[in-house]
């Protein structure tokens, strides 16, 4: 945001103004000069993003009377609440990333990807901010714990990368003694949020447990959701319990 408000982003218009020879047309639409105002608020891709999050009308109102980008941006931010300011900042960042993705990777991100990426990054940032507020002592730090006797513990992790185009997960099973007994990892091309990716990974873990005849399974992830205990019989889930 600092670079954006201080005219430091290397938009095509900014580069030519500083004497760097380049085509100053917008990388995204290839129609008009790529200025800050155009790229983030006037270009069709930007318009679609603001409409998507319900702020299109406010943007059009401000555009009709703003004489420069910084005035519009500060006026925009002053008219919305803190939670909206956070998603606006992430959408601005995601739009800039989309512009660079098209320039350097020749990939045009759909509006849904731009918005999803912004929301996912905001969610992860919010989780980290909440975690910073917690100051557990060394004896309270989370560590892996063995499941009860007769229970198999499954740790599940999921991630998204390549502009949310690929989802990957890892699954690891250990017995009540803590001994490693089975694992699986895989990836797929899809457009998911972090929570959706975790849900898919949990489903795969349940299927894997059922196919291998495990009756009592404790599922655990690093996502901020409770531990899930499952009971399976003849390959089918017959009972689940959040603990």
RODO-2510 file (C-alpha; in nm, 4 decimals, decimal comma):
residues 243
     n   res          X          Y          Z
     1     x     0,0000     0,0000     0,0000
     2     x     0,2892     0,2376     0,0733
     3     x     0,4382     0,1824    -0,2736
     4     x     0,0965     0,2228    -0,4299
     5     x     0,0177     0,5569    -0,2633
     6     x     0,3706     0,6945    -0,3183
     7     x     0,3721     0,6284    -0,6941
     8     x     0,6419     0,3610    -0,6576
     9     x     0,4717     0,0694    -0,8341
    10     x     0,6349     0,0045    -1,1742
    11     x     0,3206     0,0481    -1,3821
    12     x     0,3908     0,1002    -1,7524
    13     x     0,2952     0,4678    -1,7266
    14     x     0,5254     0,5155    -1,4274
    15     x     0,8154     0,3499    -1,6096
    16     x     0,7826     0,5681    -1,9195
    17     x     0,7492     0,8810    -1,7011
    18     x     1,0826     0,7916    -1,5410
    19     x     1,2509     0,7555    -1,8804
    20     x     1,2360     0,3765    -1,9133
    21     x     1,1305     0,2887    -2,2695
    22     x     0,8419     0,0410    -2,2807
    23     x     0,4936    -0,0037    -2,4191
    24     x     0,2731     0,1953    -2,1809
    25     x    -0,0525     0,0134    -2,2655
    26     x    -0,2248    -0,1867    -1,9925
    27     x    -0,0874    -0,5400    -1,9649
    28     x    -0,4321    -0,6726    -1,8713
    29     x    -0,6680    -0,5156    -2,1276
    30     x    -0,4077    -0,3856    -2,3774
    31     x    -0,6340    -0,0889    -2,4550
    32     x    -0,5464     0,2171    -2,2446
    33     x    -0,2386     0,3547    -2,0689
    34     x    -0,1495     0,1485    -1,7618
    35     x    -0,1669     0,4050    -1,4827
    36     x    -0,2560     0,3310    -1,1225
    37     x    -0,6055     0,4698    -1,1717
    38     x    -0,6643     0,2609    -1,4814
    39     x    -0,5152    -0,0671    -1,3580
    40     x    -0,6903    -0,0784    -1,0208
    41     x    -1,0194     0,1047    -1,0806
    42     x    -1,0930     0,1611    -1,4512
    43     x    -0,9720    -0,1554    -1,6266
    44     x    -1,2500    -0,4114    -1,6781
    45     x    -1,0701    -0,6685    -1,4633
    46     x    -1,0558    -0,4270    -1,1713
    47     x    -1,4202    -0,3291    -1,2176
    48     x    -1,5249    -0,6953    -1,2073
    49     x    -1,3335    -0,7477    -0,8819
    50     x    -1,4954    -0,4502    -0,7069
    51     x    -1,8388    -0,5586    -0,8276
    52     x    -1,7654    -0,9086    -0,6997
    53     x    -1,7087    -0,7876    -0,3425
    54     x    -2,0003    -0,5419    -0,3483
    55     x    -1,8035    -0,2166    -0,3753
    56     x    -1,8593    -0,1322    -0,7401
    57     x    -2,1150     0,1439    -0,6846
    58     x    -1,8920     0,3232    -0,4327
    59     x    -1,5968     0,3072    -0,6735
    60     x    -1,8017     0,4531    -0,9609
    61     x    -1,9258     0,7332    -0,7364
    62     x    -1,5703     0,8231    -0,6299
    63     x    -1,4352     0,7973    -0,9849
    64     x    -1,6833     1,0589    -1,1056
    65     x    -1,5290     1,3284    -0,8832
    66     x    -1,1721     1,2166    -0,8012
    67     x    -0,8929     1,4198    -0,9619
    68     x    -0,6076     1,1807    -0,8776
    69     x    -0,5454     0,8257    -0,7607
    70     x    -0,4311     0,8971    -0,4042
    71     x    -0,7343     1,1167    -0,3332
    72     x    -0,9658     0,8451    -0,4604
    73     x    -0,7949     0,5711    -0,2596
    74     x    -0,7931     0,7625     0,0701
    75     x    -1,1523     0,8735     0,0174
    76     x    -1,2453     0,5126    -0,0582
    77     x    -1,0792     0,3825     0,2575
    78     x    -1,2410     0,6493     0,4747
    79     x    -1,5880     0,5413     0,3604
    80     x    -1,5602     0,1748     0,4649
    81     x    -1,5113    -0,0136     0,7912
    82     x    -1,1856    -0,1791     0,9022
    83     x    -1,2840    -0,5298     0,7872
    84     x    -1,3624    -0,3927     0,4408
    85     x    -1,0361    -0,1985     0,4339
    86     x    -0,8489    -0,5246     0,4876
    87     x    -1,0115    -0,7037     0,1937
    88     x    -0,9676    -0,3938    -0,0262
    89     x    -0,5936    -0,3934     0,0476
    90     x    -0,5721    -0,7627    -0,0419
    91     x    -0,7703    -0,7177    -0,3644
    92     x    -0,5379    -0,4348    -0,4687
    93     x    -0,2397    -0,6619    -0,4030
    94     x    -0,4025    -0,9522    -0,5886
    95     x    -0,4809    -0,7311    -0,8890
    96     x    -0,1164    -0,6239    -0,9044
    97     x    -0,0053    -0,9866    -0,8800
    98     x    -0,2474    -1,0762    -1,1595
    99     x    -0,0948    -0,8061    -1,3782
   100     x     0,2556    -0,9456    -1,3199
   101     x     0,1357    -1,3017    -1,3763
   102     x     0,0072    -1,2058    -1,7200
   103     x     0,3222    -1,0089    -1,8015
   104     x     0,5786    -1,2693    -1,6961
   105     x     0,3908    -1,6013    -1,7086
   106     x     0,1435    -1,5203    -1,9891
   107     x    -0,1434    -1,6351    -1,7670
   108     x    -0,4633    -1,4320    -1,7408
   109     x    -0,6157    -1,4835    -1,3953
   110     x    -0,9985    -1,4914    -1,3905
   111     x    -1,1751    -1,2567    -1,1505
   112     x    -1,2693    -1,5509    -0,9266
   113     x    -0,9019    -1,6416    -0,8838
   114     x    -0,8056    -1,2823    -0,8004
   115     x    -1,0755    -1,2567    -0,5328
   116     x    -1,0125    -1,6050    -0,3932
   117     x    -0,6388    -1,5376    -0,3637
   118     x    -0,7069    -1,2091    -0,1831
   119     x    -0,9444    -1,3733     0,0660
   120     x    -0,7107    -1,6683     0,1279
   121     x    -0,4111    -1,4433     0,1980
   122     x    -0,6235    -1,2262     0,4273
   123     x    -0,7443    -1,5349     0,6147
   124     x    -0,3888    -1,6653     0,6612
   125     x    -0,2672    -1,3201     0,7700
   126     x    -0,5535    -1,2946     1,0224
   127     x    -0,4636    -1,6356     1,1659
   128     x    -0,1027    -1,5271     1,2085
   129     x    -0,2077    -1,2040     1,3810
   130     x    -0,4250    -1,3971     1,6261
   131     x    -0,1413    -1,6408     1,6891
   132     x     0,0943    -1,3526     1,7731
   133     x    -0,1437    -1,2393     2,0452
   134     x    -0,1056    -1,5741     2,2173
   135     x     0,2156    -1,6019     2,4192
   136     x     0,2267    -1,9571     2,5559
   137     x     0,5238    -2,0563     2,7683
   138     x     0,7569    -2,3301     2,6500
   139     x     0,5648    -2,5939     2,8425
   140     x     0,2442    -2,5038     2,6591
   141     x     0,3758    -2,5301     2,3053
   142     x     0,1755    -2,7759     2,0930
   143     x     0,3463    -3,1088     2,0283
   144     x     0,2360    -3,4296     1,8646
   145     x     0,0665    -3,6635     2,1115
   146     x    -0,0049    -4,0331     2,0870
   147     x    -0,3660    -4,1436     2,0416
   148     x    -0,5343    -4,3690     2,3001
   149     x    -0,4687    -4,7468     2,2813
   150     x    -0,6479    -4,9069     1,9892
   151     x    -0,6831    -4,5763     1,8017
   152     x    -0,4965    -4,4822     1,4847
   153     x    -0,3974    -4,1173     1,4540
   154     x    -0,3920    -3,9477     1,1153
   155     x    -0,2293    -3,6084     1,0612
   156     x    -0,3524    -3,4223     0,7542
   157     x    -0,2104    -3,1145     0,5870
   158     x    -0,3171    -2,9304     0,2706
   159     x    -0,1849    -2,6377     0,0719
   160     x    -0,2630    -2,4345    -0,2383
   161     x    -0,0097    -2,2836    -0,4762
   162     x     0,0460    -2,1592    -0,8322
   163     x    -0,2147    -1,8818    -0,7925
   164     x    -0,4638    -2,1217    -0,6324
   165     x    -0,4582    -2,3406    -0,9446
   166     x    -0,3091    -2,6459    -0,7700
   167     x    -0,4114    -2,8124    -0,4449
   168     x    -0,1826    -3,0556    -0,2636
   169     x    -0,2178    -3,2619     0,0521
   170     x    -0,0243    -3,5012     0,2734
   171     x    -0,1632    -3,7734     0,5003
   172     x     0,0296    -3,9641     0,7675
   173     x    -0,1003    -4,2490     0,9882
   174     x     0,0567    -4,3593     1,3182
   175     x    -0,0549    -4,6205     1,5694
   176     x    -0,1087    -4,5754     1,9440
   177     x     0,2646    -4,6298     2,0017
   178     x     0,3486    -4,3432     1,7710
   179     x     0,4934    -4,5716     1,5036
   180     x     0,4516    -4,4674     1,1414
   181     x     0,2269    -4,7126     0,9507
   182     x     0,1110    -4,5462     0,6283
   183     x     0,1236    -4,2237     0,4286
   184     x    -0,0132    -4,0670     0,1128
   185     x     0,0403    -3,7417    -0,0763
   186     x    -0,1178    -3,6129    -0,3943
   187     x    -0,2083    -3,2978    -0,5834
   188     x    -0,4740    -3,1879    -0,8305
   189     x    -0,5534    -2,8890    -1,0496
   190     x    -0,8400    -2,7021    -0,8891
   191     x    -0,9449    -2,3627    -0,7582
   192     x    -1,0082    -2,3965    -0,3828
   193     x    -0,9747    -2,1980    -0,0639
   194     x    -0,7471    -2,3184     0,2168
   195     x    -1,0436    -2,4575     0,4141
   196     x    -1,1847    -2,6359     0,1088
   197     x    -0,8453    -2,7945     0,0424
   198     x    -0,8293    -2,9120     0,4053
   199     x    -1,1794    -3,0609     0,3767
   200     x    -1,0798    -3,2540     0,0638
   201     x    -0,7681    -3,3846     0,2389
   202     x    -0,9752    -3,4971     0,5407
   203     x    -1,2158    -3,6796     0,3107
   204     x    -0,9258    -3,8584     0,1399
   205     x    -0,7872    -3,9559     0,4817
   206     x    -1,1235    -4,1080     0,5831
   207     x    -1,1422    -4,3018     0,2552
   208     x    -0,7863    -4,4282     0,3016
   209     x    -0,8585    -4,5380     0,6584
   210     x    -1,1747    -4,7180     0,5492
   211     x    -1,0011    -4,8969     0,2603
   212     x    -0,7294    -5,0242     0,4955
   213     x    -0,9678    -5,1539     0,7599
   214     x    -0,8938    -4,9056     1,0392
   215     x    -1,1864    -4,8971     1,2809
   216     x    -1,1059    -4,6086     1,5167
   217     x    -0,9225    -4,3106     1,3640
   218     x    -0,8337    -3,9722     1,5128
   219     x    -0,7914    -3,7041     1,2438
   220     x    -0,5844    -3,3940     1,3151
   221     x    -0,4859    -3,0950     1,0981
   222     x    -0,2934    -2,7717     1,1517
   223     x    -0,5971    -2,5741     1,0356
   224     x    -0,7826    -2,4064     1,3223
   225     x    -1,0507    -2,6769     1,3507
   226     x    -1,1076    -2,9352     1,6269
   227     x    -0,9729    -3,2900     1,6222
   228     x    -1,2150    -3,5316     1,4573
   229     x    -1,2537    -3,8905     1,5798
   230     x    -1,4120    -4,1385     1,3397
   231     x    -1,5394    -4,4931     1,3762
   232     x    -1,5479    -4,7049     1,0626
   233     x    -1,7002    -5,0485     1,0046
   234     x    -1,6438    -5,2544     0,6882
   235     x    -1,5150    -4,9534     0,4998
   236     x    -1,7996    -4,7180     0,5973
   237     x    -1,8091    -4,4219     0,8339
   238     x    -2,0637    -4,5065     1,1040
   239     x    -1,9809    -4,2444     1,3679
   240     x    -1,7840    -3,9199     1,3986
   241     x    -1,7103    -3,7064     1,7020
   242     x    -1,5428    -3,3659     1,7441
   243     x    -1,3123    -3,3693     2,0466
***
